Amino acid sequence: MAINLPPDILEKTTFKSLPAKEKEEYVGNVLKKTIALNPTGVTISQIKEATGLTYSTIWHHLEVLSCTAQCSKVSKGNTDVYYPSGSMSHLNELGKGKSKYAISLVENSEGKFICIQEKRENRMGNQAVCKGIHIPVEIIDDLVKELGKVKKH
């Protein structure tokens, strides 16, 4: 099944000529855009066939996106399907040291979530998400209570 790709995807020879740091950022950005363009989900095999990137490169970058709450991963048997996180409404951003913490409300077919993402400056000098989590809105009150206990200690 064909998938939608971003229009700014590089030719293979141009991609190979990029410095390593730029390749890493480029692949991450292409995969984020590809997931956003395919709301019904994409698999590593579909992306590999459409882009010519290696399976291991795609897997690595999709795992990073999933673990940093920049996409959602659903396992269906032996296959992992990657989906956009959902519609995101930015609520606030807090800073501490070199980190910024973006707080957003995310809505998707699974429900409503608070998304908290830690951003730091990457090697290219850009703000990049390095950690993230989606928390179901239904448990926020209980979570705040537990965090209050931690703060008291």
Secondary structure, 3 states (H helix, E strand, C coil): CCCCCCCCCCCHHHHHHCCHHHHHHHHHHHHHHHHHCCCCCECHHHHHHHHCCCHHHHHHHHHHHHHCCCCEEEEECCEEEEECCCEEEEEEEEEECCEEEEEEEEEECCEEEEEEEEEEECCCCCEEEEEEEEEEHHHHHHHHHHHHHHHHC
